[in-house]
């Protein structure tokens, strides 16, 4: 499976939002752009799509920005990626179709459908909270190893 740049940026941004959301502060696209070195214009496109699909909410004004629309334990990697990856949930096209229905069914039932189900299961099992917690633990481990 290949995840697009938009999808990878969205997951990274979700972790940054999770870091900040615990303080109740809104997160701006500019602050994430600066922190992660990602184009602000590109991130604005990502955030617009995440807002459209109900992953994020936004507040306008001087203290405005973005927050998650639901608790971090209720937003999965699938939610984030499927907001941006148009083909993530697409079913495989027919391979040989009517030329040999037996081959077509074998491929669909033994390869394509199980792979699609496994990807969906893996991504729905990972929440933003999981990603945040893992990131925090890795930062702590790195600090310990560096003697900070």
N, C-alpha and C positions, 0 to 999 in steps of 0.2 A: 504494500500500500504506500502510496506517495501522498504526503500532505503538502499542500501549497504553501508558499511564503505567507500568504494572508492567514492561513490556518495556524501556522507556527507562531506568527506574531500575536495572533489572538490568544493563544494559550499562554504565551509569555506575559502578555499584558494582563491576563486574568490573574496571574500570580501576583503581579504588582498591585492590582486593585485589591486583592485579598490582603496583602500586607498593610495597605492603608485603611481598608474598610473597618478594621477593628477599632480604629480611633474615631470612626464616624465621619471622617472627612471625605469629601468628594475628591475624585481623582481626575486631573485634567489630561487631555491627550498630550499637551505640551510637556508635562512632567514625565510621562511615560516615554515620550520621544527622546527627551534628554537623557533619562536614566538608562534606556536600553539601546540608544543610538539608532533608532528607527525613524524613518521619515514621518514627519508630523502629518503631511498630506495623506500618506498611505495609511497611517493609523486612523485618521478621521474616517476613511472609507470603511475600515474594519469595524470601528465603533458604531458607525451608522447602521451597518448590517446587524451587529449584535443587539443594538437597540430595537431595530425593526422586528427581530425575531424574539424579543422579550427576555434576552439574557441580561441586558443592562437597562438602567433607567438614567435619565439625565436631569440635571437641574441647571437652569440658566442663571446668569448673574455673576457678580464678583466672587462669590464663594461657590460657584457652580462647578459642575463636572459630572462624572459618572460614578455609579455604584451598581452592584448587582441587584437585579429585580427580585431575586429570591435568595434564601440563605445559601451560603457556599456549599453546604452539604447536599443541596437539592439541585445544583447545577453540575452537569457532568461534562467530561471532555467531548462526549457525543453532542451535547447541546451546543457547545462552542464551535466545534468543527462543522457540524451539519448546518450551522448558520452561514458558513462561508464556502464550504466545499459542495458545490452543486451536484457533483457525481458521487458523493459519499454513499448515498442511499440508493443510487441507481442499480437496477438489476442488470446483469450481464445480458448482452444481446444474444440472439440465437446464433449458433455457430454454423450448423448445417441445415437447420430448419426441417422442412418437409422432405429433404433429400434422404434423410435417415432419422426418423423420429426416435428410434432407440438410442442412437448416439446422443441426440439432443437431450433426451431425458436423463441419460447417464451423466452427462456433463453438468446439467443443471442440478440434479439431485445429489450427486456425489462430490462435485467440486464447487460450483458457483454459489449455490444456496448455503452450504455449510461455511464457506469462507465469509460470505456476507454476514451470516449470523454470528460468527466468531468475532469479527471486527466490531459489530454493533455491541455485542456482549462485553468485550474488553473495554470499549470506550464509555459505555454506560456504567461500568463498575468503578470508574475513576472520577472522583468529584474534584471540584476546584479546591475544596478543603483538603483533600488528599494531596494535591499538588503543592498547595501552600505549606502544609505540615512537612512534607518531604523536603521542600526548599529550605525551610527554617532549620531542619535537622542537619542538612548538608552544610549550611552556613556555620552552624555551631561546630560541626566536625572539622571544618576547614580552619576555623578560629582556634580550636584546640590544638590542631596539628601545627599551626603556625606560631603557637605560643602567645596568642593575643589575649 
